[in-house]
Amino acid sequence: MRRLDQLLANLGYCSRREARDFLKKHAVTVKGQAVRDPSGKVSAADVRIDGEPLDHPDGLLLLLNKPLGLVCSHEEREGPRIYDLLPERWQARNPQVTSIGRLDKDTSGLILLTDQTEFVHKYTSPKHKVPKLYRATTDRDLSPDLIPLFAAGTLVLDGEDDPCAPAELRLDPSTPRTADLVLTEGKYHQVRRMFAATGATVLTLHRTRFGRLTLGKLAPGEFRSVHEDEI
């Protein structure tokens, strides 16, 4: 049970200060009874706003097909953000909606967003080893010798002391400058830095899988809700 004004604020409907006016402007009911007191204790499942149940009262877990050019940052000064793609109400939720890991501005594809901090910790923790699949194109032909090099778990990136965890590299036989790379960790700009360590520059990078999740038919900029057990 939570105070109604706190519940509305946490779900992004209004601030706690605005709750009383919100109740005047909307038909808010609890177990079918109209309410005007924002301080009353309620269960989220019992609340209706203009006849509709609350929007994702148990938290958000979203799969987004990130377009190129957007940043995974809440800072508006860093440029267009992935969060600008979400409904305004979701952007006002508390806890704040954030990404599980990050994709840089020049990387597209699958990214998960949530307002549940336990998911962020769970799926970014190295001990869980969630596989993530990337498709990269480079500025030069890729040698088959890279397959055992990446798999060995001995590649040390510039500026780091610990080697990368073993990674699975799959070369595309039809296009020698394209490859799929499966990682179970998330070092800063890891895919680009791994190829750079071998003399290749990544020109395009797209993430196609996170755990068992794939983009399916989601177009760039589109998102859908997911359940934890899908990952």
VENNORFEN-V72877 format. One record per residue. N is the residue number from 0. PHI is phi as a letter, one per 20 degrees, with the letter a starting at -180 (* if undefined). Layout:
# VENNORFEN-V72877
n: {N	N}
phi: {PHI	PHI}
This chain:
# VENNORFEN-V72877
n: {0	1	2	3	4	5	6	7	8	9	10	11	12	13	14	15	16	17	18	19	20	21	22	23	24	25	26	27	28	29	30	31	32	33	34	35	36	37	38	39	40	41	42	43	44	45	46	47	48	49	50	51	52	53	54	55	56	57	58	59	60	61	62	63	64	65	66	67	68	69	70	71	72	73	74	75	76	77	78	79	80	81	82	83	84	85	86	87	88	89	90	91	92	93	94	95	96	97	98	99	100	101	102	103	104	105	106	107	108	109	110	111	112	113	114	115	116	117	118	119	120	121	122	123	124	125	126	127	128	129	130	131	132	133	134	135	136	137	138	139	140	141	142	143	144	145	146	147	148	149	150	151	152	153	154	155	156	157	158	159	160	161	162	163	164	165	166	167	168	169	170	171	172	173	174	175	176	177	178	179	180	181	182	183	184	185	186	187	188	189	190	191	192	193	194	195	196	197	198	199	200	201	202	203	204	205	206	207	208	209	210	211	212	213	214	215	216	217	218	219	220	221	222	223	224	225	226	227	228	229	230}
phi: {*	c	f	f	f	f	f	f	f	f	e	n	f	a	e	f	f	e	f	f	f	f	f	f	e	c	e	d	c	c	l	n	d	f	c	c	e	f	e	f	e	c	d	g	f	e	e	c	d	l	n	d	f	f	e	l	f	e	o	d	b	c	d	d	e	f	f	f	n	d	d	e	c	e	f	f	f	e	o	g	d	f	f	f	e	e	g	g	f	f	f	e	f	c	f	f	f	c	e	e	m	b	c	f	g	e	d	d	o	f	b	d	c	b	d	d	f	f	f	g	f	f	e	d	f	g	f	e	l	f	f	c	d	c	d	c	d	c	e	b	f	d	e	g	f	f	f	f	f	f	f	f	m	d	f	d	e	g	n	c	d	e	f	f	f	g	c	e	d	c	f	e	f	e	c	f	d	c	b	d	c	d	d	d	c	b	f	g	l	f	f	f	f	f	f	f	f	d	n	d	d	f	e	c	b	b	e	d	b	c	m	e	e	c	f	l	d	f	e	g	n	e	b	b	f	c	d	g	f	f	f}
